[in-house]
Amino acid sequence: ALALSPDVVCLLVGINDVYAFRKHRKTDVAAEFDFEAWEKRYTGLLDTLRRQNPDVRIMLGTPFVTKEGGRLKEKDYHITEQTTHRLAETVRRIARKYDAALLPFDEMFYELTKEEPRRGYWIWDGIHPTPAGHHRMADLWLRTAEAMP
């Protein structure tokens, strides 16, 4: 993607890292998520991007999870939720540091699931949005992109 010299780059990462950690935690229940290393990798990617394309505009999406689908059966769902929430807060901090536009998908899905409490309407399995959820993500992306300098 960097070779294309894009005008705008949008990143949404984090939830796969949470589930890789959860898989590792099954064999090592004392394992702790390495938030510092995650942030370092994330900012390293942005540093490379800015070095190669100083004028690029950046949009950062917060990772999200909801208690839907397979997440309903997770005994340790609170660990997934807490880890994802902390990564979302990290993305907020990084967005401020890099003067990036923020796409608060975590807050959006939290509010949406309060409005439409029918299970699976916005996110079918807790991490993958339905067409309705993707539509709302696109709406937020467009509003945010239009407001960018």
C-alpha positions as CSV (number, residue, x, y, z in Angstrom):
1,A,0.0,0.0,0.0
2,L,2.9,2.4,0.7
3,A,4.2,2.1,-2.8
4,L,0.9,3.6,-4.1
5,S,1.6,6.9,-2.2
6,P,-2.0,7.2,-1.0
7,D,-3.6,10.5,0.0
8,V,-5.5,8.8,2.9
9,V,-4.7,5.7,4.9
10,C,-7.2,4.1,7.2
11,L,-6.2,1.5,9.8
12,L,-8.5,-0.8,11.8
13,V,-6.4,-3.3,13.7
14,G,-6.5,-5.0,17.1
15,I,-9.2,-7.6,17.5
16,N,-7.2,-10.3,15.8
17,D,-4.4,-9.5,18.2
18,V,-6.8,-10.0,21.1
19,Y,-7.9,-13.4,19.8
20,A,-4.3,-14.5,19.1
21,F,-3.6,-13.6,22.8
22,R,-6.7,-15.5,23.9
23,K,-5.6,-18.6,22.0
24,H,-2.1,-18.4,23.7
25,R,-3.8,-17.8,27.1
26,K,-5.5,-21.2,26.8
27,T,-2.1,-22.9,27.3
28,D,-0.7,-20.2,29.7
29,V,-3.5,-18.7,31.9
30,A,-1.0,-16.4,33.5
31,A,-0.2,-14.7,30.1
32,E,-0.6,-11.0,29.9
33,F,-1.3,-9.0,26.8
34,D,1.7,-6.9,25.9
35,F,0.1,-3.5,25.3
36,E,3.4,-1.7,25.2
37,A,4.8,-3.9,22.3
38,W,1.4,-3.6,20.5
39,E,1.6,0.2,20.6
40,K,5.2,0.2,19.5
41,R,4.3,-1.9,16.5
42,Y,1.4,0.3,15.7
43,T,3.3,3.6,15.9
44,G,6.2,2.0,14.0
45,L,3.9,1.4,11.1
46,L,2.7,5.0,11.3
47,D,6.2,6.3,11.5
48,T,7.1,4.3,8.3
49,L,4.0,5.6,6.6
50,R,4.8,9.2,7.5
51,R,8.5,8.9,6.5
52,Q,7.6,7.6,3.1
53,N,4.6,9.9,2.6
54,P,4.7,12.9,4.8
55,D,1.5,14.5,3.5
56,V,-0.7,11.4,3.9
57,R,-3.8,11.9,5.9
58,I,-4.5,9.1,8.5
59,M,-7.7,7.7,9.8
60,L,-7.5,5.3,12.8
61,G,-10.4,3.0,13.7
62,T,-10.8,1.7,17.2
63,P,-11.1,-2.1,17.6
64,F,-14.5,-3.3,18.9
65,V,-16.2,-6.4,20.2
66,T,-19.8,-7.1,21.4
67,K,-21.3,-10.0,23.3
68,E,-22.9,-11.6,20.2
69,G,-22.7,-15.0,18.5
70,G,-19.8,-17.0,19.7
71,R,-18.8,-14.4,22.2
72,L,-22.0,-15.4,24.2
73,K,-20.3,-18.7,25.0
74,E,-16.9,-17.3,26.0
75,K,-16.3,-18.0,29.7
76,D,-13.7,-15.2,29.8
77,Y,-15.5,-12.7,27.7
78,H,-14.6,-10.0,30.2
79,I,-10.9,-10.5,29.3
80,T,-11.7,-10.0,25.6
81,E,-13.8,-6.9,26.3
82,Q,-11.2,-5.3,28.7
83,T,-8.3,-6.0,26.3
84,T,-10.2,-4.6,23.3
85,H,-11.3,-1.5,25.3
86,R,-7.7,-0.8,26.4
87,L,-6.5,-1.2,22.7
88,A,-9.3,1.3,21.7
89,E,-8.0,3.8,24.2
90,T,-4.5,3.3,22.9
91,V,-5.7,4.0,19.4
92,R,-7.3,7.2,20.7
93,R,-4.0,8.3,22.2
94,I,-2.1,7.4,19.0
95,A,-4.6,9.4,16.9
96,R,-4.0,12.5,19.0
97,K,-0.2,12.0,18.8
98,Y,-0.3,11.6,15.0
99,D,-3.0,14.2,14.3
100,A,-5.1,11.4,12.8
101,A,-8.8,11.4,12.3
102,L,-10.5,8.9,14.8
103,L,-13.2,6.4,13.8
104,P,-14.6,5.4,17.2
105,F,-16.1,2.1,16.1
106,D,-16.2,0.8,19.6
107,E,-18.4,3.6,20.8
108,M,-20.6,3.4,17.7
109,F,-21.3,-0.3,18.1
110,Y,-21.9,0.1,21.9
111,E,-24.6,2.7,21.1
112,L,-26.0,0.8,18.3
113,T,-26.5,-2.4,20.3
114,K,-28.3,-0.3,23.0
115,E,-30.7,1.0,20.3
116,E,-31.3,-2.3,18.5
117,P,-30.9,-4.9,21.2
118,R,-31.9,-7.8,18.9
119,R,-28.9,-10.1,18.9
120,G,-26.9,-10.3,15.7
121,Y,-28.5,-7.2,14.1
122,W,-25.3,-5.1,13.9
123,I,-22.6,-7.7,14.5
124,W,-23.3,-11.4,13.9
125,D,-20.5,-13.0,15.9
126,G,-19.2,-10.3,18.2
127,I,-16.4,-9.1,15.9
128,H,-17.7,-9.1,12.3
129,P,-20.4,-6.6,11.4
130,T,-23.5,-7.5,9.4
131,P,-24.4,-5.5,6.3
132,A,-26.3,-3.1,8.6
133,G,-23.2,-2.7,10.8
134,H,-20.9,-2.2,7.8
135,H,-23.3,0.5,6.5
136,R,-23.0,2.4,9.8
137,M,-19.2,2.0,9.7
138,A,-19.2,3.5,6.1
139,D,-21.4,6.4,7.2
140,L,-19.1,7.2,10.1
141,W,-16.1,6.9,7.7
142,L,-17.6,9.3,5.2
143,R,-18.6,11.9,7.8
144,T,-15.1,11.7,9.3
145,A,-13.3,11.9,5.9
146,E,-15.4,14.9,4.9
147,A,-14.4,16.7,8.0
148,M,-10.7,16.1,7.5
149,P,-8.5,19.0,6.3
